[in-house]
Amino acid sequence: MITGDIKNRIDSIWDTFWTGGITNSITVLEQMTYLFFMKMLDDAQMKKEAAAAIMGVPVKEPVFRDGNWLNPERPEDTVGIPYRQLRWHVFRNMDAVTMFQTVRNWVFPFIKHLNEGEENAYSRFMGSAIFLIPAERTLTRIVEGIEGLDMNNRDVMGDVYEYVLSKMAASGNNGQFRTPRHIIRMMVELTEPTLKDVICDPAMGSAGFIVESARYVAEKYKADLLKRENRKHFQQEMFHGFDTDQTMLRIGAMNLMLHNVEQPCIEYKDSLSTDNADTDCYTLCLANPPFAGTLDKEAVSKSLLAVTSTTKTELLFVSLFIRMLQLGGRCASIVPDGVLFGNSKAHKALRRELVEHQRLQAVISMPSGVFQPYSGVSTAVLLFTKTNAGGTDRVWFYDMKADGYSLDQKRVPVEENDIPDVVARYHNLKAEEGRTRKEQSFLVPVDEIREKEYDLSINKYKEIEREVVVYDRPEVIWGRIAALEQQIAEAMEEFRTKYMEGV
């Protein structure tokens, strides 16, 4: 949790962007991210330099070297600029005009070209970046605001970035890139990632699912992460993500870096196309894939169409999860309610695949306000394990009615919250065996699901207790009406004689 001082600092930086004319929230976040990266590079090297000075050895592989840097975008310039002037702690002390020119003309091109080898995930996606801060005064105020942030303190900076992401969502723009953090945390806790997992989100956006998985593993396996092989797996091999938006890849990469995942395997890739050939690669998929989209069938991977012949993205992504997972791999994915009960051949084929050929474990129906203020669509979480040999014997249904926030557009915190109950009950399904269909959660045998043609809507199985309402006979009701009319007439006559006679 960030402190009030840091929160106020970020709010001030955000306001500076807006008053400087940058009012698109994702542009604000992207430009802020560039400056975070500039400071992060310098802070990291200063830390290395301090350690090297104590040991009396040179800094190993410095980002800022001796001599001058030559800008590849300006081949006519054979002199360049001293590496030292590219460093945050140097240019922040320049006058406003000089700093603006240095950052725009030299520092920004430098970080754009800092993608040699495997420097870090963030720099690999800088090729299409554009520096948009318009004026000297705006840059100066933003740099002053960022100066107080310690980029080496990843715990604090991770929270800072989460707060910036929440501001992007709260602004009402680009909210589709952000699944509510408490919903992500619920899905991570349901699937319980371990250090042996290889995790993928093929629609990663700002990398919320990957970040929360990393946080969960770091918390639960803190001692194990001290081992070199585990740390290497965590840093370089465990987390995978794809997106088709370079801006979101930069934002996601920065989010992961600030949560101590330095070299995640994130790529620019259309997950549903033939470009993505990943098969039997991952042990856990966590995602909130795009809803209500349609694709050109010719561009869709044929292996996905073999499971469900459709152009609907919400169905194709579930098919993708099945293909990408290793045998025994788990998946937790948000889907629109239509996936649960749609009547098309594609909908039924996908549900049949989950029930008959994989092991469908749970369907958690969420309230329609979860994605407010961006969408009121009703959604659910599907949880299944890839077996390719069936194994579904019963499916657990949960009717979530509250998630800890109001279900209107304001989404303010409230006391009602089913999420702890969802997680606790899912991890103790044996205790659910005695629950009736009138309760909030219950188990349904697979044979009944087959009889219902693989309909996975909770309302298909839930028993609603209806009370019999007994109404009075018509003549009794008529008598009451007549009595009321008599009382009204008497009151009107009393008012007339008392106040209106003689007027």
N, C-alpha and C positions, 0 to 999 in steps of 0.2 A: 504494500500500500504506500503510495507516495505521500510525502508530507505536504502540509499546507503551503509551505514556501515554494516547493518545487511545482506544485499544482498551479499556484499563482503565476509562476515564471512561465510555464507552458501556456497558460491562458493568455498571458501578455504577448508571447511570441505569436500565438494564433491571431490575436487581434491586430498585431502589427502587419501581418500578411494581408488581412482584410482591408485595413486602412490604406495599405500600399497598393490596393487594386487587384489583389489575387483573392478571388472570392469562391473559386471552385475548391471544395474541401479536399478532393483527392490531389489537386495541384499543390495545395498548401502542404499536405502530408509529404508529397514527393520532394518538394523543394527543401522542406525541413530535413528530410532524410539525407539529402545530399550533404547538407551542412553537418549533420550528425556524423556522417562518414568522414568528412574532412577532419573533424575534431578527434574522432576515434583513431584515425591513423596517427595523428601527432601524439595523442595521449599514450597510445600503445608503444610508440618508439621512445618517448620520454621515459616510460617505465623500463624498457629494455636498456636504455642508456644509463639509467641509475644503477641497475644491477650489474652492467658491464663495468662501470666505473669502480664499483666495490671490488669486483673480481680482478680488475686490471687487465681486461681483455677487450677487444673491439666488439662492436655490436654485430651480431650475426644477421645477415640478410636485411639490412635496413631499407625501409621504403624511401626515406629521404637520404640520399647519398651525398658524397662530396662532389663538388663540381657543379655543372649546369645541366638543366633538363631542356631538351629540344622538343618542341611541340610538333608531332607528326602532321598536324593540320596546317602548319606554317613552314613548309619546306624552304621558303626563301630566307627564313631566319636561321642563320648558322651560329648565332651566339647563345640564344636561349635565355634562361633565367636561373639563378642559383637555386638549387633544391631547398636551401634554407628558407627562401622567401615563399615557398609553397606550404610551409608549416603554419598550423593554426596559431600557435603562440607568437609567431612573428607577424603575420599579416593582420591579426586582430589589433595590434598596436599602431598600425599605419593610420594616416588621416583618412577620412571617409572616401574621398575621390580615389586615392591611391589603392586603398583596400578593395574598392569595388572593381577597379580595372584589373587588379592582380587576381582576384577571385574569378571574375568573368573570363579573362583572357588567358590565365595560366593555371590556376588551381583546379578549376572545373575541367578543362581539357585533360589535366594530369590524372584526375580520378577516373575520367572516361577511358583512358588508355592504360589504366592499372589492371590489366587483365591478362598479363603474361603468366602462363602456367596455372597453378591452382592457388593463386593468392588468397582468394576467398570467394564465396558464392555470390556476394553482392556485386563485386566488380565485373563479373562475367556478363551482367545484364545492363551495363552502363552505356553500351554502344549507341542506343537511340535516345539517351537522356538529353534534355534541353534545359538550360539555365534560364529561368523566367523572372527572377527578382528584378524589378524594373529600375530601382533608384538607389543612390548611395545611402541616403538616410534610412531607407527601409532595411538594407543589408546591415548597416551599422547597428541598428536597434535589435535585429534578430541575433546577430553575433554576440552582442552584449548579453542577451537573454540566455543563449546556449552556453556561454562561457562558464557559468556556475555549475554545469552538469559534469559529473565525473564519469567519463565513458568507460573507465576501467572497472567501475562498480556495476557489474552486469545485473545484479539483483535489482538495484534501483532503476537502472536504465531499462530493464525489461518491463518494469511497472510503468515507467514514463511512456514507453512506446505503446503499451496497452491503453494508457489514458489518452494518448494522441489518437489512436485508432477509434476509441470510443467517442471522441469529439467529432471525428469524421462521420461516424454513424449518426450521432445526435444532430448533425447539421442537416440531415434529411437527404443528402446526396450520396450516391454510391453505397447505400446501406446494404445492397445485395452482396457486397463483398464480405460482410461481417455477420457470421452466425453468433447469436448471443453467447457470451463466454460461459455462463452457467449451464447452458444446454450442451456446449462442447464438453465441459467438465463432467457432466452427467454421463455422456456417451463414453468418455475415456474411463471413468470409474466402472462402467458396466463391462467394458472389455478388458480392463486390468492389464495394460501393456507391461511387458517384462524386458529385461536386458537382452533376451534372446530374440525378440521380435525384430522384423523388418517392416516398417510402417509406411503406408502410402496414402496420400490424398491426391487423386487425379484431377481435382478441381480446386486447387489449394487457395486461390485468392490471397488474402493476407497471411496465410499459413497458420490460422488459429488452431486447427486440429493437431498439426504437427507440433506447434509450440506447447500446447497443453499436454500432449503425450510426453514431450521432453521434460516438462515440469513434473509430471506424475512420476516418471521413471527416476528423475534426479532426486525426488523426495523419498521415494520408497527404497531405492537402491544406492543410497549415498555412499555407503562404505564400499560396495562392490565397484563403484565408478573410480575408485582410487587405483584399481588394477589397470595397467597399461592397455591390455587387449580389450577390456570393456570400454575404456575411455575412447579408444580408437574407433570401436564399433559405434559408440554413441555419437561421436563427432562426424564420422565420415560415411558410415554404411547403413545406419539405422533408419534414417528419415528421407523420404522421397516425396516429391510433389511436382505436379505439372500445371501449367497455365498457358493460355494463348495471349496474355496481355503482359507486355514487357514491364509496364509500370507496376503491375501487381507482383511480378516476379522480383522486382527490386524491393518493393515494400515487404514482401514475404521473407526475402533473404535477410533484410535488415532486422526484421522481427526475430528471426531465428538467431542471428549473430548476437543480438542483445539478450537472448536467453541461452547463451553459452553453447550454441550449436554452430560451430565455425564453418564447416564444410558440408552442408546437407546436399543431397543429390536432387536438386531442383532443376527443372528443365523447361524450356519453351517447347510445348508439345500439345497438339490437339489429341486429347485422350481417346476420342471415339473414332479417329480416322485410322487409315491403314498405316500411318506413320508410327503408331503406337503398337508395337508387337509384343509387349510385355505379357508373358504367360507363365503362370506358376512361379511368380517372383516374390510375393510378399506374404507375410504371416498375419498382417492386420491391415484392413482398409477402414478409414474413418473419413466421412465426407458429407457435405451438403451440396450435392451436384445441382446444376441448373435445372429449373422446372420449366415446363410449358414451352420448351423450344422444339423446333423441328429442323431436321437436317436434310441435305441432299443425300438420298439413299446410296448414290454411287460413291459418295465420299466416305461412307461408313464402313468400318471393318467388317468383312464378311463373317468372321467368327462370332461377332455380336449378333448379327442378323440371324444366325443359325439358331440362336436361343429364342429370340423374339423379333419377328420380322416387322419392324416399325421404324419410323423416323423421329419418334418422341424421345427426347433426351433423358427424361426421367426413367424410362424403361431401359434404354441402352446403357446407362451408367450402371444399373444393377447387374445387367448382363456382363458388363466390363469387370465389375468386382469379382464375379464368379471366375472369369477367365484369369484375372491377375493373381488371385490368391493361390497359394500352395495348398495341397491337401492338408486339412486340419486348420487352415487359416480362418480367421474370424472377420466379420464385417459388421459395422454399425453405420447405417446410412439414414439420413433424413429423406423422406419421400413425400410427395403430395398425396392426399387421401385417395385421389383417383387411381393410384397404383394398387390400392387395396381392394377396390371393388369394380374397376372399369370392366365393361362387358366386351371389349374388342378381343379378337383372337390373340393379339399381341399381349394384352394385359393378362388374359387367362393363361397363356403359354408361359409367361414369366413366373406367375404365382405357382403354377404346376411344377416348374423347374425347381423352385425353392423348396416346395413341400416334398416332392417325390424324389428328386435327385440330389438335393443338398439337405442340410439339417436346419430347418427354420426353428428358431428358439423363442423369439418374442416379437410382439407388435405393440408398441407403446404409442397410443394416440395422444397427441398434444393438443392443448387448446388453441383455437384459431388466432388468438392475439399474440402468440409467441413472437411473430415476426413484424409486429406493429413497430413503428408507423409506416413501414415500407409495404407490407402486404398483410392482408387478412386471411390468406389461404390456410386451410386446415392441413396439418401435416402429421406424420407419424415417424417413429424410429423403427427400422427393421433391424433385427439382429439375427445373423445366421452363420453357420460354419460350413465351409466347403468340404464335401465328402465325395462327390460324384457317385455316391452309392446310396443315397437316401439317409435315413436315420431319424427323420421327424416322427416322433411318436405322439407328441402333444405340443401345443403352442401356448405360450403365456401371453395373455392380453392384459393391458393396464390402461385404464381410462384416466389420464392425467387431467385434472381440472384446474390446477394452479401451479405456477412455476416460481412463485416468490415475488412477482411483479404484477401490477395491474394490467389487465388485458385490453386497455384502451390505448390511444395513441401516445399518452404521456409515459406509460410504462414506469411508474414509480414503485419503489419497494413496498410490499405488503407482507403480512404475517403468513398467509396461506401459501404453502409450498409442498407439493407432493414429491419433489425430486429426491429427498433423503429416503422416503418410503419406497420409491421406485427402485433405487439402487439396493436397498436392504432386502427387499422382497425378491428381486431378481437373483441375488446371490444365495437365496434360501428357498428355492422353488419347491422343495419337499414340503415346506410348511403351507404352501398354497393349495395342496391337494384337497383340503377340506373346505375351501372357499366356494361359495355359491355364486351363481351367475348374477345375483342381485348386488354383489359387492363390487368394489372398484377394480379388483384384479382377480383373475381366475384362469384356470387351465382348460384348454379345449382339446379333446382327443383328435388325432389326425383323421380318423374315419368320418367324424362329423364334418370336418373341413372338406373332405372329398365330396360328401353328400351335398354340401353347399357350393359345389363347383369352384372350390378354392377361393371363395370370398374371404378376405381377411379383415373386413370391417368389423370393429368390435360390436357395433349395433346389431350385427347378424346373429350374435351369440348371447348378448347381454339380456337378462330378464329384467324388464321394467315393472315394478310393482305399482299397480294402479288401484287407487281407492275408489270404491263405489260411492257415488254421490247420490243421496236420496233427496229428491225435491218434494216440496209440499204439493198437494193437489191444486189444480187450477182455481177451484172455488175459494180455497183458503187464501191464495195469493191475491185473487180478486177482492176479497174482503179487506185485506190489508191496504190495498190501493184505495178502496172506497173510504176507509177510515182516514187515510192520509189526506185525501181530497177534502173530507169534512173538516179536518183540523185546519187546513189551509184556508178554507172558506170562512171559518169562524174567526181566524186571525185577521183576515182581510177586512171583515165586517167590523171587528173591534178597532182596527187602525182607522177605518173610515169614520166611525162615529166619534172617536176620540180626538182625531187630529184634523179632519177635513170638513166636518159639519160647520156651517156658517162661513166657510171660506168663499 
